Amino acid sequence: MKNLSWRVILLFLVAFSLLVSVVLIFYPEQTIEKQAIYLRPLASVAVYKNPHINQQHFWENLQLSAASVYAFDLASATLLYEKNSREKLYPASTIKMVTALVAVDYYQLDDLLTVDTEGQTIGNKINLQTGEQLRVRDLLAALLLSSANDSAYVLANNYPGGLTNFVAAMNNKAQELNLTDSQFANPAGLDEIGQLSSARDLNILARELLKNDYLRALVATPYSEINSLTEDGEKEANLYQLFNTNQLLGTVGGVKGVKTGTTDWAGEVLVTLVERNGREILISLMNSQDRYGDTEKLLTWIFNTYQFVSPEESLVNINF
Protein backbone atom coordinates (compact mmCIF):
# COMPACT_ATOMS: atom_id res chain seq x y z
CA MET A 1 0.00 0.00 0.00
CA LYS A 2 2.87 2.25 0.89
CA ASN A 3 4.59 1.47 -2.44
CA LEU A 4 1.33 2.21 -4.28
CA SER A 5 1.09 5.65 -2.68
CA TRP A 6 4.61 6.55 -3.79
CA ARG A 7 3.83 5.32 -7.29
CA VAL A 8 0.72 7.51 -7.46
CA ILE A 9 2.71 10.52 -6.28
CA LEU A 10 5.48 9.80 -8.79
CA LEU A 11 2.97 9.42 -11.64
CA PHE A 12 1.32 12.69 -10.63
CA LEU A 13 4.65 14.51 -10.64
CA VAL A 14 5.55 13.08 -14.06
CA ALA A 15 2.16 14.04 -15.48
CA PHE A 16 2.42 17.52 -13.98
CA SER A 17 5.88 17.99 -15.48
CA LEU A 18 4.63 16.90 -18.90
CA LEU A 19 1.69 19.31 -18.65
CA VAL A 20 3.97 22.22 -17.74
CA SER A 21 6.29 21.34 -20.65
CA VAL A 22 3.39 21.30 -23.11
CA VAL A 23 2.12 24.66 -21.84
CA LEU A 24 5.57 26.22 -22.12
CA ILE A 25 6.02 24.87 -25.66
CA PHE A 26 2.64 25.92 -27.06
CA TYR A 27 1.80 28.98 -24.96
CA PRO A 28 1.88 32.02 -27.27
CA GLU A 29 5.03 34.06 -26.94
CA GLN A 30 4.52 37.47 -25.38
CA THR A 31 6.73 40.37 -26.33
CA ILE A 32 7.20 43.27 -23.97
CA GLU A 33 7.45 46.39 -26.08
CA LYS A 34 9.89 49.01 -24.89
CA GLN A 35 9.42 52.64 -25.78
CA ALA A 36 11.95 55.41 -25.41
CA ILE A 37 10.75 58.68 -23.93
CA TYR A 38 12.74 61.77 -24.73
CA LEU A 39 12.48 64.70 -22.35
CA ARG A 40 13.54 68.12 -23.53
CA PRO A 41 14.32 71.10 -21.32
CA LEU A 42 11.66 73.80 -21.40
CA ALA A 43 12.61 77.45 -21.57
CA SER A 44 9.24 78.46 -20.15
CA VAL A 45 5.96 77.10 -18.88
CA ALA A 46 2.47 78.57 -18.82
CA VAL A 47 1.07 79.63 -15.46
CA TYR A 48 -1.98 81.64 -14.50
CA LYS A 49 -1.32 85.35 -14.00
CA ASN A 50 -3.64 85.27 -11.01
CA PRO A 51 -3.75 81.73 -9.53
CA HIS A 52 -6.29 82.83 -6.88
CA ILE A 53 -9.04 83.29 -9.49
CA ASN A 54 -11.23 80.26 -10.20
CA GLN A 55 -10.15 79.70 -13.81
CA GLN A 56 -12.48 76.71 -14.18
CA HIS A 57 -15.37 79.17 -14.10
CA PHE A 58 -13.88 81.06 -17.06
CA TRP A 59 -13.16 77.83 -18.95
CA GLU A 60 -16.82 76.88 -18.70
CA ASN A 61 -18.18 80.35 -19.47
CA LEU A 62 -16.10 81.58 -22.40
CA GLN A 63 -19.23 81.24 -24.54
CA LEU A 64 -17.51 80.05 -27.69
CA SER A 65 -19.91 78.93 -30.39
CA ALA A 66 -17.60 76.08 -31.47
CA ALA A 67 -18.62 72.61 -30.33
CA SER A 68 -15.01 71.47 -29.99
CA VAL A 69 -11.85 73.49 -29.21
CA TYR A 70 -8.16 72.83 -28.52
CA ALA A 71 -5.56 75.54 -27.81
CA PHE A 72 -1.89 74.61 -27.44
CA ASP A 73 1.35 76.50 -26.72
CA LEU A 74 4.01 75.01 -28.99
CA ALA A 75 7.17 75.97 -27.10
CA SER A 76 6.09 74.65 -23.71
CA ALA A 77 3.84 71.86 -25.11
CA THR A 78 1.08 73.12 -22.80
CA LEU A 79 -2.63 72.66 -23.26
CA LEU A 80 -4.08 76.12 -22.64
CA TYR A 81 -7.75 75.46 -23.26
CA GLU A 82 -9.98 72.64 -24.41
CA LYS A 83 -13.66 72.03 -24.93
CA ASN A 84 -14.90 68.59 -26.04
CA SER A 85 -11.60 68.27 -27.87
CA ARG A 86 -11.93 64.50 -28.47
CA GLU A 87 -15.43 64.69 -29.95
CA LYS A 88 -15.49 63.20 -33.45
CA LEU A 89 -16.86 65.74 -35.92
CA TYR A 90 -16.76 66.42 -39.65
CA PRO A 91 -13.47 68.21 -40.45
CA ALA A 92 -14.30 69.71 -43.88
CA SER A 93 -11.27 71.08 -45.77
CA THR A 94 -8.96 71.06 -42.76
CA ILE A 95 -8.10 67.48 -43.76
CA LYS A 96 -6.30 68.98 -46.74
CA MET A 97 -3.44 69.27 -44.24
CA VAL A 98 -3.03 65.49 -44.29
CA THR A 99 -3.49 65.52 -48.08
CA ALA A 100 -0.52 67.89 -48.27
CA LEU A 101 1.58 65.72 -45.94
CA VAL A 102 0.94 62.57 -47.98
CA ALA A 103 1.75 64.47 -51.19
CA VAL A 104 5.12 65.76 -49.93
CA ASP A 105 5.98 62.30 -48.64
CA TYR A 106 5.77 60.91 -52.17
CA TYR A 107 6.18 63.68 -54.77
CA GLN A 108 9.04 66.05 -55.46
CA LEU A 109 7.92 69.69 -55.47
CA ASP A 110 8.85 70.14 -59.14
CA ASP A 111 7.12 66.96 -60.34
CA LEU A 112 4.59 67.65 -63.10
CA LEU A 113 1.12 66.14 -62.69
CA THR A 114 -1.54 66.00 -65.41
CA VAL A 115 -5.11 67.14 -64.88
CA ASP A 116 -7.78 64.70 -66.03
CA THR A 117 -11.40 65.46 -65.12
CA GLU A 118 -10.75 66.82 -61.64
CA GLY A 119 -12.02 70.23 -62.71
CA GLN A 120 -15.52 68.73 -62.53
CA THR A 121 -15.13 68.10 -58.78
CA ILE A 122 -17.88 69.67 -56.67
CA GLY A 123 -17.27 72.34 -54.07
CA ASN A 124 -14.52 74.91 -53.88
CA LYS A 125 -12.09 74.76 -56.82
CA ILE A 126 -9.95 76.82 -59.18
CA ASN A 127 -11.38 75.11 -62.31
CA LEU A 128 -8.35 73.23 -63.59
CA GLN A 129 -8.56 72.26 -67.25
CA THR A 130 -8.28 68.74 -68.61
CA GLY A 131 -4.88 68.01 -70.15
CA GLU A 132 -2.88 70.81 -68.54
CA GLN A 133 -0.01 70.08 -66.22
CA LEU A 134 0.96 71.64 -62.91
CA ARG A 135 3.93 71.36 -60.62
CA VAL A 136 3.29 69.72 -57.28
CA ARG A 137 4.40 72.90 -55.48
CA ASP A 138 1.67 74.84 -57.32
CA LEU A 139 -0.98 72.21 -56.63
CA LEU A 140 -0.07 72.41 -52.95
CA ALA A 141 -0.43 76.19 -53.08
CA ALA A 142 -3.91 75.86 -54.59
CA LEU A 143 -4.75 73.20 -52.01
CA LEU A 144 -3.72 75.19 -48.93
CA LEU A 145 -4.44 78.78 -49.99
CA SER A 146 -7.59 78.52 -52.09
CA SER A 147 -8.66 75.20 -50.58
CA ALA A 148 -9.11 73.84 -54.10
CA ASN A 149 -10.85 70.47 -54.24
CA ASP A 150 -9.73 69.88 -57.84
CA SER A 151 -6.11 70.29 -56.75
CA ALA A 152 -6.63 67.72 -53.98
CA TYR A 153 -7.96 65.18 -56.47
CA VAL A 154 -5.15 65.78 -58.97
CA LEU A 155 -2.64 64.98 -56.21
CA ALA A 156 -4.62 61.89 -55.24
CA ASN A 157 -5.40 60.53 -58.71
CA ASN A 158 -1.76 60.75 -59.85
CA TYR A 159 -0.57 58.80 -56.81
CA PRO A 160 0.48 55.15 -57.40
CA GLY A 161 -2.72 53.14 -57.22
CA GLY A 162 -4.81 56.27 -57.61
CA LEU A 163 -7.39 57.69 -55.24
CA THR A 164 -7.91 54.49 -53.23
CA ASN A 165 -4.24 54.14 -52.35
CA PHE A 166 -3.91 57.85 -51.62
CA VAL A 167 -6.77 57.73 -49.09
CA ALA A 168 -5.18 54.63 -47.57
CA ALA A 169 -1.94 56.60 -47.22
CA MET A 170 -3.89 59.40 -45.51
CA ASN A 171 -5.19 56.93 -42.93
CA ASN A 172 -1.73 55.44 -42.50
CA LYS A 173 -0.45 58.95 -41.81
CA ALA A 174 -3.21 59.37 -39.22
CA GLN A 175 -2.05 56.20 -37.46
CA GLU A 176 1.58 57.33 -37.65
CA LEU A 177 0.66 60.61 -35.93
CA ASN A 178 -1.60 58.89 -33.38
CA LEU A 179 -4.72 60.65 -34.64
CA THR A 180 -6.96 58.22 -32.82
CA ASP A 181 -10.17 60.20 -33.45
CA SER A 182 -9.67 60.48 -37.22
CA GLN A 183 -10.77 58.52 -40.26
CA PHE A 184 -10.45 59.86 -43.80
CA ALA A 185 -12.49 58.95 -46.89
CA ASN A 186 -11.51 61.56 -49.51
CA PRO A 187 -8.64 64.04 -49.98
CA ALA A 188 -10.72 67.22 -50.22
CA GLY A 189 -12.74 67.10 -47.01
CA LEU A 190 -16.08 66.73 -48.76
CA ASP A 191 -18.85 65.55 -46.44
CA GLU A 192 -18.88 61.77 -46.32
CA ILE A 193 -20.22 59.42 -43.67
CA GLY A 194 -17.37 58.15 -41.53
CA GLN A 195 -14.94 60.93 -42.41
CA LEU A 196 -14.31 62.34 -38.95
CA SER A 197 -11.67 64.03 -36.83
CA SER A 198 -11.39 65.99 -33.57
CA ALA A 199 -10.04 69.37 -32.52
CA ARG A 200 -7.19 67.60 -30.75
CA ASP A 201 -6.28 65.57 -33.86
CA LEU A 202 -6.40 68.62 -36.13
CA ASN A 203 -4.05 70.40 -33.73
CA ILE A 204 -1.55 67.53 -33.89
CA LEU A 205 -1.91 67.42 -37.68
CA ALA A 206 -1.17 71.15 -37.97
CA ARG A 207 1.93 70.78 -35.80
CA GLU A 208 3.23 68.14 -38.21
CA LEU A 209 2.49 70.31 -41.25
CA LEU A 210 4.33 73.27 -39.69
CA LYS A 211 7.52 71.19 -39.49
CA ASN A 212 7.74 71.38 -43.30
CA ASP A 213 9.23 74.76 -44.24
CA TYR A 214 7.52 74.93 -47.63
CA LEU A 215 4.07 74.07 -46.28
CA ARG A 216 4.53 76.44 -43.33
CA ALA A 217 5.34 79.29 -45.71
CA LEU A 218 2.34 78.44 -47.92
CA VAL A 219 -0.28 78.57 -45.17
CA ALA A 220 1.02 82.00 -44.11
CA THR A 221 0.77 83.41 -47.66
CA PRO A 222 -2.21 85.76 -48.26
CA TYR A 223 -2.04 85.70 -52.07
CA SER A 224 -0.14 83.93 -54.83
CA GLU A 225 -0.31 83.17 -58.55
CA ILE A 226 0.48 79.90 -60.30
CA ASN A 227 0.72 78.86 -63.93
CA SER A 228 -0.23 75.58 -65.50
CA LEU A 229 1.69 74.18 -68.45
CA THR A 230 0.54 72.80 -71.78
CA GLU A 231 0.32 69.04 -72.27
CA ASP A 232 3.90 68.89 -73.56
CA GLY A 233 5.06 70.73 -70.45
CA GLU A 234 6.83 73.38 -72.53
CA LYS A 235 4.65 76.48 -72.36
CA GLU A 236 2.58 78.26 -69.75
CA ALA A 237 -1.12 77.64 -70.27
CA ASN A 238 -3.39 79.24 -67.65
CA LEU A 239 -2.80 81.67 -64.82
CA TYR A 240 -4.56 80.98 -61.51
CA GLN A 241 -4.91 83.52 -58.74
CA LEU A 242 -4.89 82.06 -55.24
CA PHE A 243 -6.42 83.94 -52.31
CA ASN A 244 -5.96 82.51 -48.83
CA THR A 245 -9.34 81.54 -47.36
CA ASN A 246 -8.27 82.46 -43.79
CA GLN A 247 -9.79 85.88 -43.14
CA LEU A 248 -7.68 86.40 -40.00
CA LEU A 249 -4.49 86.38 -42.06
CA GLY A 250 -3.36 89.98 -42.50
CA THR A 251 -6.13 91.38 -40.29
CA VAL A 252 -5.28 89.99 -36.85
CA GLY A 253 -1.74 90.53 -35.61
CA GLY A 254 0.51 87.48 -35.57
CA VAL A 255 -1.75 85.10 -37.50
CA LYS A 256 0.34 82.72 -39.66
CA GLY A 257 -2.19 80.30 -41.17
CA VAL A 258 -3.09 77.34 -40.98
CA LYS A 259 -6.32 75.97 -42.59
CA THR A 260 -10.01 76.68 -42.94
CA GLY A 261 -12.92 74.33 -43.63
CA THR A 262 -16.64 74.76 -44.20
CA THR A 263 -19.36 72.31 -45.25
CA ASP A 264 -23.01 71.78 -44.43
CA TRP A 265 -22.24 68.89 -42.09
CA ALA A 266 -19.09 70.35 -40.53
CA GLY A 267 -20.16 73.93 -40.00
CA GLU A 268 -17.22 76.30 -39.70
CA VAL A 269 -13.85 74.73 -38.90
CA LEU A 270 -10.57 76.58 -38.37
CA VAL A 271 -7.00 75.82 -37.35
CA THR A 272 -4.94 78.94 -36.61
CA LEU A 273 -1.31 79.57 -35.73
CA VAL A 274 -0.65 82.84 -33.91
CA GLU A 275 2.81 84.23 -33.17
CA ARG A 276 2.56 86.91 -30.50
CA ASN A 277 4.69 88.12 -27.57
CA GLY A 278 7.31 85.55 -28.43
CA ARG A 279 4.80 82.67 -28.23
CA GLU A 280 3.35 80.33 -30.85
CA ILE A 281 -0.25 79.42 -30.03
CA LEU A 282 -2.07 76.85 -32.15
CA ILE A 283 -5.87 76.86 -31.96
CA SER A 284 -8.21 74.37 -33.59
CA LEU A 285 -11.98 74.59 -33.39
CA MET A 286 -14.78 72.63 -35.03
CA ASN A 287 -18.48 73.04 -35.73
CA SER A 288 -18.42 76.76 -35.02
CA GLN A 289 -21.00 79.38 -35.90
CA ASP A 290 -18.36 82.13 -35.87
CA ARG A 291 -14.89 80.61 -36.21
CA TYR A 292 -13.06 83.94 -36.56
CA GLY A 293 -14.87 85.54 -33.62
CA ASP A 294 -14.30 82.41 -31.51
CA THR A 295 -10.58 82.42 -32.32
CA GLU A 296 -10.13 86.11 -31.49
CA LYS A 297 -12.07 85.75 -28.23
CA LEU A 298 -9.98 82.73 -27.21
CA LEU A 299 -6.72 84.48 -28.06
CA THR A 300 -7.68 87.47 -25.91
CA TRP A 301 -8.53 85.16 -23.02
CA ILE A 302 -5.25 83.22 -23.35
CA PHE A 303 -3.01 86.27 -23.26
CA ASN A 304 -5.02 87.85 -20.44
CA THR A 305 -4.96 84.64 -18.41
CA TYR A 306 -1.49 83.14 -18.82
CA GLN A 307 2.05 84.29 -18.31
CA PHE A 308 5.06 82.27 -19.42
CA VAL A 309 7.87 81.89 -16.91
CA SER A 310 10.96 79.72 -16.50
CA PRO A 311 10.36 76.35 -14.79
CA GLU A 312 12.41 77.51 -11.80
CA GLU A 313 9.96 80.38 -11.25
CA SER A 314 6.91 78.17 -11.43
CA LEU A 315 5.58 76.41 -8.34
CA VAL A 316 2.42 75.04 -9.96
CA ASN A 317 1.64 71.83 -11.80
CA ILE A 318 1.16 72.26 -15.51
CA ASN A 319 -1.35 70.13 -17.43
CA PHE A 320 0.52 68.79 -20.47
C-alpha positions, 0 to 999 in steps of 0.5 A, a space after each residue: 500500500 505504501 509502495 502504491 502511494 509513492 507510485 501515485 505521487 510519482 505518476 502525478 509529478 511526471 504528469 504535472 511535469 509533462 503538462 507544464 512542458 506542453 504549456 511552455 512549448 505551445 503557450 503564445 510568446 509574449 513580447 514586452 514592447 519598450 518605448 523610449 521617452 525623450 524629455 527636452 528642457 523647457 525654456 518656459 511654462 504657462 502659469 496663471 497670471 492670477 492663480 487665486 481666481 477660479 479659472 475653471 469658471 472662465 473655462 466653462 463660461 467663455 461662450 464660444 460657439 464652437 462645439 469642440 476646441 483645442 488651444 496649445 502652446 508650442 514651445 512649452 507643449 502646454 494645453 491652454 484650453 480645451 472644450 470637447 476636444 476629443 469629440 469626433 466631428 466632420 473636419 471639412 477642408 482642414 483634412 487637406 493638411 493630411 493631403 498635403 503631408 501625404 503628397 510631400 511624402 511621395 512627390 518632389 515639389 517640381 514633379 509635373 502632374 496631369 489634370 484629367 477630369 478633376 475640374 468637374 469636382 464639386 465644391 470649392 475649386 480653381 477650375 483646372 482644365 483637362 490636359 494641362 499640367 501643374 507642378 506639385 508645389 503649385 498644386 499644394 499652393 492651390 490646395 492650402 491657400 484657395 482650398 481647391 478640391 480639384 487640386 486635392 484630387 489631382 494629387 490623389 489621382 496621380 498617386 500610385 494606385 490612384 485615389 484608393 491608395 492615396 486615401 489609404 496613405 492618408 489613414 496610414 499617416 493618421 495612425 503614424 501621428 496617433 490621430 486616434 479620433 480620425 478617419 479619412 475617406 476623400 482628400 478634399 474634405 467633402 462631407 462623407 459618412 465616416 470621415 471624422 476628426 477631432 479638434 485635438 487631432 487637427 491640432 496635432 496634424 497642424 503641428 506636423 504640417 508646420 515642421 515642413 518649411 515649404 508648407 509652413 510658408 504656404 499657409 502664411 501666404 495671403 495671395 499667390 499666382 500659379 501657372 499651369 503648363 501645356 500638355 507637352 510641359 513646354 509652355 505656360 497655359 493658364 494663370 490661376 490667382 490664389 487667395 488665402 481663405 483664412 480671413 484672419 491672415 493679415 487682419 489679426 496681428 501674428 496670425 500665420 495660417 493654418 487651414 479653414 474648412 466649411 461644409 453643411 455637415 461640418 459647420 465652420 472649422 478653423 485651425 490657426 497659428 498665432 505668433 505673438 509676444 514671443 509665443 506660438 499658439 495653435 488653436 483648432 476649433 470645429 463646428 463653429 457658428 463664428 470661427 473667426 470671432 471664436 478664435 479672437 475671443 480665445 486668443 484674448 482670453 489666453 493672453 489675459 490669463 497666462 504668463 510664461 515663466 521659466 520652470 524655476 519660477 513656477 511652483 504650480 503643476 502644468 497640465 501637459 
